[in-house]
Amino acid sequence: MATGLTKTALVRQLAEKLELTNKQAAGFLDLLAETAIKETKKNGLFVIPGLGRLVKAERKARIGRNPQTGEQIKIKAKTVVKFRVAKAAKDIIAPPKK
């Protein structure tokens, strides 16, 4: 499996590109994450233009199956968070086949 960009590497890249200190770039990332969490919890939606959106969604209660025994079980309703990638980002990362 490919390894992704670590937080440290991302902070260094941001700092270099924006001519900030590593501490300022790390502060920006922390503030962005904190704001995204607060806004998603409060409003159910947080948009990062050009990248995507965090969306709070409700899942209904349903009947599922225990994979080991095949027995039916009740799955309770719950709140989940989804990330929906913006179309522009998706088209650049994985262009549609023609």
C-alpha positions in Angstrom: 0.0 0.0 0.0 1.3 3.5 -0.9 2.1 5.8 2.0 0.5 9.2 2.0 1.8 12.6 3.0 2.4 12.8 6.7 1.3 15.8 8.7 4.9 16.9 9.2 5.6 16.8 5.5 2.4 18.7 4.7 3.3 21.3 7.3 6.7 21.7 5.7 5.3 21.9 2.2 2.7 24.6 3.3 5.4 26.6 5.2 7.7 26.6 2.2 5.0 27.4 -0.4 3.4 30.2 1.7 6.7 31.5 3.2 5.5 30.8 6.8 7.2 29.1 9.7 6.5 25.5 10.4 4.7 26.5 13.6 2.4 28.9 11.7 1.6 26.3 9.0 0.9 23.7 11.7 -1.4 26.2 13.5 -3.3 26.8 10.3 -3.9 23.1 9.8 -5.0 22.7 13.4 -7.4 25.6 13.0 -8.8 24.3 9.8 -9.5 20.9 11.4 -11.0 22.5 14.5 -13.2 24.8 12.4 -14.3 21.9 10.1 -15.3 19.8 13.2 -17.2 22.6 14.9 -19.1 23.7 11.7 -20.0 20.1 10.7 -21.3 19.4 14.2 -23.3 22.7 14.4 -24.6 23.1 10.8 -24.2 19.5 9.4 -22.0 20.8 6.6 -18.5 22.2 6.0 -17.2 23.0 2.6 -13.5 23.3 1.5 -13.8 24.9 -1.9 -12.1 22.9 -4.6 -11.7 19.8 -2.4 -15.0 18.7 -1.0 -17.4 18.8 1.9 -17.9 17.2 5.2 -21.6 16.2 5.7 -23.3 15.0 8.8 -25.9 12.3 7.9 -28.5 10.2 9.8 -28.6 6.5 9.3 -31.9 4.8 10.0 -32.3 1.7 12.1 -32.2 -1.5 10.1 -32.0 -5.2 10.2 -28.6 -6.7 9.5 -26.9 -10.1 9.7 -24.2 -11.4 11.9 -21.6 -12.6 9.4 -20.4 -15.5 11.6 -23.8 -17.0 12.4 -26.1 -15.6 9.8 -28.4 -14.5 12.6 -30.5 -11.4 12.1 -29.6 -8.5 14.3 -31.1 -5.0 14.9 -28.7 -2.1 14.0 -29.6 1.1 15.8 -30.0 4.5 14.1 -26.9 6.6 14.3 -25.3 9.8 13.0 -22.3 9.4 10.7 -19.9 11.9 8.9 -19.2 11.6 5.2 -16.7 13.4 3.0 -17.9 14.1 -0.5 -15.2 15.0 -3.0 -15.8 18.0 -5.2 -16.4 17.2 -8.9 -13.4 19.3 -10.0 -11.0 17.4 -7.7 -12.5 14.1 -8.6 -12.1 14.8 -12.4 -8.4 15.8 -11.9 -7.6 12.8 -9.6 -9.5 10.2 -11.6 -10.6 11.5 -15.0 -13.6 9.9 -16.5 -12.9 7.3 -19.1 -14.0 8.0 -22.6 
